[in-house]
Amino acid sequence: MTTEKAATMSDTGMFSGAPQHENFPRLKDLMPSSHMSPARATSQFPDGEPTLPPAQYDFDGQRKSSEEFFVETDTAALLVLKDGRVRHERYALTGGRDVQWISWSVAKSFVSALVGIAVHEGKIASIDDPISRYVPVEPGSAYDGVAIRHVLQMSSGARWNEDYNDPTSDIFRLSAAMSGRSTLDHFVATMTPESAAGTVCRYNSGDTQALGALLVRATGRSIADYMQEKLVEPLGLEAPGDWLCDSVGMEMAFAGLNLTARDFAKLGELYRNNGAWQGVQVVPEAWVKASTRADAPHLAPGRPILADHTLELGYGYQWWLPDGDCGEFCAIGIYNQLVYVDPSRGVVIVKLSANRAYGTSMDEATNREMENVAYLRAISRSFA
């Protein structure tokens, strides 16, 4: 692991409008990473009746073209499962069935699943414990005395700015810790508090990095090693996987997971089935239920804050919750990575993208996050 290798991520021109589809499958080769092998016994989704997505979808009072949206957001993979069967699978640009793609913040939902498993195993006594009982932090810093529950819900109270259009924002400073000038653990240990924990849901990648540190301290294992045993093997992941790391080997918990579309889909299918996989309870059912609901007013749709605006999405334990009564939930990453789950219709959809306009502003017009949810909702509802 060299500083030169770690620094290459800053050379990709992210958030500048530059195309990224050549970079996103190969970040694992440009940066230090922890490797995960395919499962010893892999599992494949069976095929169902091929089904084309609807030609149009509705967003913001307009009828829009699905094909234009697919192209405009630089989509590399679209995988649609209905009742566990593949109904539609399409790859473009540099995507492919065997191509690993960077998850960005979809990784957060995998970290949440691993925390739930660690709680079930007793490695974490309670999510009402202060995270500082497990993770060394400076006295008076953001995570000193803050309950793990509030960190899971992006409600730690830490000061944070996740503005992708501001090179001085906290998300850029967190990414800079990957370069070798600092470490991810040091960044977490020295963050600054701003508001009372459990009162404001402010989207904060630092919170997920703190959860990654929690996993490592509580289990005595790296995130990749723990995930290999607790998710890769039980779910039968078919392809190799990698976590991007900092210069001392700590995984980039908030965004560094690289998997194929089909292997990303397995987390969605696991959660659609309340944490069970082929008759085996991999993640406790109670954890899945708690993770995919907003249990306080500040977590309800319209309340979570991203940079300088609120989102019409609620928040659970590192899962986004679209407004409505269907019980949908999503893992969402920058540049339009999504694992969308609609249990009411038995649907799981993965969309991997490299939307080149993403982060050139913090507006929906460029980032198109709510439009992606509307697009995937339209696909899901076409099965009704």
C-alpha positions in Angstrom: 0.0 0.0 0.0 1.7 3.2 -1.2 0.8 6.8 -0.9 1.2 7.1 -4.6 -1.3 4.4 -5.2 -3.7 5.9 -2.7 -3.6 9.3 -4.2 -4.9 8.2 -7.6 -8.5 8.7 -6.7 -8.1 12.4 -6.7 -6.9 12.2 -10.3 -10.2 11.0 -11.7 -11.9 14.4 -11.9 -14.8 13.5 -9.8 -17.6 16.0 -9.5 -16.2 17.9 -12.4 -18.5 16.7 -15.1 -15.9 14.3 -16.5 -17.1 10.8 -17.6 -16.4 8.3 -14.9 -17.5 5.0 -16.3 -13.9 4.0 -17.2 -12.8 4.7 -13.6 -15.6 3.1 -11.5 -14.8 -0.6 -12.3 -11.1 -0.1 -11.6 -10.8 2.0 -8.5 -10.0 -1.3 -6.6 -6.9 -1.6 -8.9 -5.8 2.0 -8.4 -6.1 2.2 -4.6 -5.2 0.0 -1.6 -7.9 -2.6 -1.0 -8.9 -5.6 1.1 -9.9 -8.6 -1.1 -12.8 -11.0 -0.6 -13.0 -14.2 -2.5 -16.2 -15.6 -4.1 -18.1 -17.9 -1.8 -17.0 -21.5 -1.6 -20.6 -22.5 -2.6 -21.9 -19.7 -4.9 -25.6 -19.0 -5.4 -27.2 -17.8 -8.7 -30.5 -16.2 -9.2 -32.8 -18.3 -11.4 -34.2 -16.8 -14.6 -37.8 -15.7 -14.8 -39.9 -14.5 -17.7 -38.0 -11.7 -19.5 -39.7 -8.4 -18.9 -38.9 -5.0 -20.4 -39.1 -2.0 -18.0 -41.9 0.4 -18.8 -41.0 2.8 -21.7 -42.0 5.9 -19.6 -42.1 6.9 -16.0 -43.5 10.0 -14.2 -41.4 12.5 -12.3 -42.0 16.1 -11.2 -45.3 16.3 -13.1 -43.7 15.1 -16.4 -43.9 11.9 -18.4 -40.3 10.9 -19.2 -38.5 8.4 -21.4 -36.9 5.5 -19.6 -34.4 4.9 -22.3 -33.3 8.6 -22.3 -32.9 8.4 -18.5 -30.9 5.2 -18.7 -28.5 6.8 -21.2 -28.3 10.3 -19.6 -27.3 8.9 -16.2 -24.5 6.8 -17.7 -26.1 3.6 -16.5 -23.7 0.6 -16.6 -26.1 -2.0 -15.1 -29.8 -2.5 -14.5 -30.9 -5.7 -12.8 -34.5 -6.4 -12.0 -35.6 -9.3 -9.7 -39.2 -10.3 -9.1 -39.7 -12.9 -6.4 -36.0 -13.8 -6.5 -35.9 -14.4 -10.3 -34.1 -12.3 -12.9 -36.7 -10.6 -15.1 -34.5 -8.0 -16.7 -30.7 -7.6 -16.9 -28.9 -5.0 -19.1 -25.4 -3.8 -19.2 -23.8 -0.8 -21.0 -20.7 1.3 -21.1 -18.0 -0.6 -19.0 -20.6 -2.6 -17.1 -21.0 -6.4 -17.3 -22.3 -9.4 -15.4 -18.8 -10.1 -14.1 -17.7 -6.5 -13.6 -17.1 -5.2 -10.1 -18.4 -1.6 -9.7 -17.7 0.9 -6.9 -20.7 1.1 -4.6 -20.1 4.5 -3.1 -22.7 4.9 -0.3 -24.5 1.6 -1.0 -21.7 0.3 1.1 -23.3 1.9 4.1 -26.2 -0.6 4.1 -23.7 -3.5 4.0 -22.0 -2.0 7.1 -25.4 -1.8 8.8 -26.1 -5.4 8.2 -22.7 -6.4 9.6 -23.3 -4.3 12.7 -26.7 -6.1 13.2 -24.9 -9.4 13.0 -22.3 -8.3 15.5 -25.0 -7.2 17.9 -26.7 -10.6 17.5 -23.4 -12.4 18.3 -22.9 -10.3 21.4 -19.8 -8.6 20.1 -21.6 -5.3 20.5 -23.7 -5.5 23.7 -26.3 -2.9 22.7 -26.8 -0.2 20.2 -27.7 2.1 23.1 -24.1 1.7 24.2 -21.9 4.8 23.5 -19.8 4.1 20.4 -16.8 5.5 22.3 -17.0 2.4 24.6 -15.6 0.5 21.6 -13.9 3.1 19.4 -11.1 5.4 20.8 -12.0 9.0 20.3 -10.7 12.3 21.8 -12.6 13.5 24.9 -15.3 16.0 23.9 -15.2 15.0 20.2 -18.2 14.2 18.1 -18.6 10.5 19.0 -17.6 10.8 22.7 -20.6 9.3 24.6 -22.9 9.1 21.6 -25.1 6.0 21.3 -24.5 3.6 18.4 -28.2 3.9 17.5 -27.8 7.6 16.7 -24.8 6.9 14.6 -26.7 4.3 12.7 -29.5 6.8 12.0 -27.1 9.6 10.8 -28.1 11.5 14.0 -24.8 11.6 15.8 -24.9 15.4 16.1 -21.4 15.6 14.5 -20.7 18.7 12.5 -20.7 17.8 8.8 -21.0 19.1 5.3 -21.5 16.5 2.5 -21.4 19.0 -0.3 -19.9 17.3 -3.4 -19.6 20.7 -5.1 -17.4 22.2 -2.4 -13.7 21.0 -2.4 -13.4 22.3 1.2 -16.3 20.2 2.6 -16.0 17.5 5.1 -16.6 14.7 2.6 -13.5 15.8 0.7 -11.5 16.0 3.9 -12.6 12.5 4.8 -11.5 11.3 1.3 -8.2 13.0 1.8 -7.5 10.7 4.8 -7.1 7.9 2.2 -4.0 9.6 0.8 -1.6 8.6 3.5 -1.4 12.1 5.1 -3.8 10.9 7.8 -5.9 7.9 8.6 -9.6 7.2 8.6 -9.5 6.3 12.3 -7.8 9.5 13.2 -10.4 11.5 11.2 -13.2 9.7 13.2 -11.5 10.3 16.5 -11.2 14.0 16.1 -14.5 15.1 14.5 -16.4 18.0 16.1 -19.8 17.9 17.7 -22.5 20.4 16.6 -26.0 19.4 17.8 -27.5 17.1 20.4 -27.4 13.4 19.4 -30.7 11.9 18.3 -32.3 15.2 17.3 -31.2 16.0 13.7 -30.7 13.5 10.8 -27.8 15.0 8.9 -26.4 12.8 6.2 -22.8 12.2 7.3 -20.3 9.7 5.8 -18.2 10.2 8.9 -20.9 8.4 10.9 -20.6 5.3 8.7 -16.8 5.4 9.0 -17.3 5.4 12.8 -19.5 2.3 12.4 -16.7 0.7 10.4 -14.3 1.4 13.3 -16.8 0.0 15.7 -17.0 -3.3 13.7 -13.2 -3.6 13.6 -12.8 -2.9 17.3 -15.8 -5.1 18.4 -15.0 -8.1 16.3 -11.2 -7.9 16.2 -11.3 -8.5 12.5 -11.1 -6.3 9.3 -14.5 -5.4 7.7 -13.6 -7.5 4.6 -12.7 -10.6 6.8 -15.9 -10.3 8.8 -18.0 -9.7 5.7 -16.4 -12.8 4.0 -17.7 -15.0 6.8 -21.0 -13.3 7.6 -22.3 -12.2 4.2 -20.2 -13.5 1.3 -20.4 -17.2 2.3 -24.0 -17.3 3.5 -25.3 -15.4 0.4 -23.1 -17.3 -2.0 -21.6 -14.2 -3.6 -20.4 -15.3 -7.1 -17.6 -12.9 -7.9 -14.6 -11.5 -6.0 -15.2 -8.3 -4.0 -12.9 -5.6 -2.7 -13.1 -2.8 0.0 -11.0 0.3 -0.7 -8.6 1.0 2.2 -6.6 3.8 3.6 -2.8 3.7 3.8 -2.8 1.5 7.0 -5.4 -1.0 5.8 -8.6 0.4 7.4 -11.6 -0.1 5.0 -13.4 2.9 3.5 -16.6 1.8 5.3 -18.7 4.7 4.0 -18.2 4.1 0.3 -15.4 1.6 -0.6 -17.2 -1.7 -1.5 -16.8 -3.1 -5.0 -19.1 -5.9 -6.2 -21.0 -7.0 -9.2 -24.6 -6.0 -9.8 -25.8 -9.6 -9.0 -23.9 -9.6 -5.8 -25.2 -6.2 -4.8 -28.7 -7.6 -5.4 -28.2 -10.3 -2.9 -28.3 -7.8 0.0 -31.5 -6.4 -1.3 -33.0 -9.9 -1.7 -31.8 -10.8 1.8 -33.6 -7.8 3.3 -36.7 -8.4 1.1 -36.9 -11.7 2.9 -36.5 -10.2 6.4 -32.8 -11.3 6.7 -33.3 -14.9 5.7 -31.5 -16.6 2.8 -32.5 -20.0 1.5 -34.0 -20.9 4.9 -31.1 -19.6 7.0 -31.4 -16.4 9.1 -28.3 -14.4 8.1 -29.3 -11.0 9.6 -31.8 -11.0 12.5 -35.3 -10.3 11.4 -35.8 -7.7 14.1 -32.7 -5.9 12.9 -34.0 -5.7 9.3 -37.4 -4.4 10.5 -35.7 -1.7 12.7 -33.3 -0.8 9.9 -36.0 0.0 7.4 -38.3 2.2 9.3 -38.1 5.8 10.6 -38.7 5.5 14.4 -38.5 9.2 15.3 -39.9 12.5 13.8 -36.5 13.7 12.7 -36.0 10.6 10.5 -39.3 10.9 8.6 -39.3 11.7 4.9 -38.6 15.4 4.3 -36.5 15.8 7.5 -33.0 14.3 6.7 -30.5 17.0 5.6 -28.0 16.5 2.9 -25.5 19.4 2.6 -27.8 22.5 2.4 -31.2 20.9 1.7 -33.6 18.3 2.9 -34.6 15.1 1.1 -38.1 13.6 0.5 -36.7 10.4 1.9 -36.7 9.1 5.5 -33.8 7.3 7.2 -33.4 4.1 9.1 -30.2 2.2 10.0 -28.1 3.3 7.0 -31.1 2.7 4.6 -33.1 5.4 2.8 -36.9 5.2 3.1 -39.0 6.6 0.2 -42.2 8.3 1.2 -45.3 6.2 0.8 -47.1 3.2 2.3 -45.5 0.3 0.4 -42.6 -0.2 2.8 -39.9 0.4 0.2 -36.3 1.1 1.1 -33.1 1.8 -0.8 -29.3 1.8 -0.5 -28.2 4.9 -2.5 -24.7 6.0 -3.5 -23.4 9.0 -5.3 -23.4 8.9 -9.1 -26.7 7.0 -9.0 -25.8 3.6 -7.5 -29.0 2.1 -6.0 -30.3 -1.1 -4.5 -34.0 -0.6 -4.4 -36.3 -3.0 -2.5 -40.1 -3.1 -2.7 -41.3 -6.0 -0.4 -44.9 -5.4 -1.2 -44.3 -6.4 -4.9 -41.4 -8.9 -4.3 -39.1 -6.6 -6.3 -35.4 -5.9 -6.0 -33.6 -3.6 -8.5 -29.9 -2.7 -8.8 -28.9 0.3 -10.9 -25.2 1.0 -11.2 -24.3 4.3 -12.9 -21.7 6.9 -13.5 -23.9 10.0 -14.0 -21.2 12.5 -15.1 -23.2 15.5 -14.1 -23.4 14.3 -10.5 -22.0 16.7 -7.9 -21.5 19.5 -10.4 -24.2 21.1 -8.3 -26.1 19.9 -5.3 -29.4 20.2 -7.2 -31.8 17.4 -8.2 -31.4 18.6 -11.8 -27.8 17.2 -11.9 -27.8 14.6 -9.2 -31.2 13.1 -10.1 -31.5 11.0 -6.9 -35.2 11.4 -6.5 -35.7 10.8 -10.2 -33.8 7.5 -9.9 -36.2 6.5 -7.1 -39.2 7.4 -9.3 -37.7 5.5 -12.3 -37.2 2.3 -10.2 -40.6 2.7 -8.6 -42.1 2.7 -12.0 -40.3 -0.5 -12.9 -41.5 -2.1 -9.6 -45.1 -1.0 -10.1 -45.2 -2.4 -13.6 -45.4 -5.8 -11.9 -48.6 -5.0 -10.1 
